[in-house]
Amino acid sequence: MALRFSKRIKIAPGIRLNISGSGVSTTFGGRGLSVNTGRRGTHANVGLPGTGLGSRHKLGAASSQRAPKSATKVSEVRLVADEEGNCYLLDSNDRRLSESDTTAVRKTHGDYLKGSLHIACEGRNQLLTAVTSVHLDTPAPSTAPTYEQQPFLCEKPTQTFIQKTFSLLSKSHKNKHLLAVDNWTAEKAAWEALEQYREEEETRLIFTSIEAIDNTLARYLSDIDWPTPPTVSYDLGDNIHTIAVDIQLPEEQDIPTVKWSVPARQYRLSAKKLTATKQRQLYRDYIHGIIFRVAGELFARLPTVDRAAISAYRNTSNPATGNAAEQYVVSVIISRVDWERINFSTIEQVQTPEALDMFSLRRKMTSTGIFKEVIPFTAEELEEA
């Protein structure tokens, strides 16, 4: 059975600086994410496009800095950064500010500009950060069910005072509201039925049913926000105590090639190209992080599984025929007993390439992250381990 993981994290923030007599605020972010920095602090507005769901969180302390009276003449100033990291201040008509106006804005609102640039820099480094930290959310192993009830996020339709008045005066308004309530009630009932079945699967059936194990694993693996999407396939066979997993790794060219920073004395973003060795090391850490995370999900979500064989491969071409081929680069057999030796309370100290050395491992890798092909463990070898 194969699963396709399509969740991606890709943030390319734009930046908007708003200046008025009450102060200065900066808004930047792409679809689904924006960050606003102003006198009352820094807030992140995070939403799921197309769902109507969102939240607002305060990120920083409030600032008492105020704009001078002259700034009230500027209805809106935008701070924009091009692909090279050069930053410009534009007025409401998208015209660049003069050097004197730019200098004045930097002088009076320099801290806000720098703060905005630093957060925008974090946005450009989002993928770089993600590929080096994918293992940090790995759950600790457990032999008990890990079911947690998910809330029903759709609010029951309500009416304002004016809408209630219209409903009293108009039968169509009343019927429209009643229909919305009926639809909400039906959706909630359907959700509760699904949630009840999920609870049954994850707390009782998972100890005896291959189907429940399969559904639970698919559910949790597909819920991970992978920086780049691997493809995971697995075989439970007829044994609830072992599982064989294959992971199709992302391409090496998906790894970031630059790291962004904000120069101390400049209002710009600076890109430093990563060396080929550094890129290979990032890829090495990332693919080991993927294997580590998948192993963690197995031993946390599937209480009956005692041993797992996890093999990772990448797509390549056969130099003799030119046909597509699968090149396995890592294959490991992990027992639950050995996995429980890892201290998950200090997981930030764990180096995933070294962690896999604790187990039965097939891997030919140089210190700079160059891999050679290996023969993956078979299902028979897993049973005999």
Secondary structure, DSSP 8 states (H G I E B T S, - for coil): -EEE----------EEEEEETTEEEEEE--TTEEEEEETTEEEEEEEETTTTEEEEEE-S--------GGGGG-S-BEEEE-TT--EEEE-TTS-B--HHHHHHHHHHHHHHHHHHHHHHHHHHTHHHHHHTTTTTT-----SS----------------HHHHHHHHH-HHHHHHHHHHHHHHHHHHHHHHHHHHHHHHHHHTGGGT-HHHHHHHHHHHHTTS--SS--EEEEE-TT-TTEEEEEEE---GGGS--EEEE--TT-SS-EEEE--HHHHHHHHHHHHHHHHHHHHHHHHHH-TT--EEEEEEEEEEE-TTT--EEEEEEEEEEEEHHHHTTS-GGGGGG--HHHHGGGSEEEEEE-TTS-EE------HHHHHH-
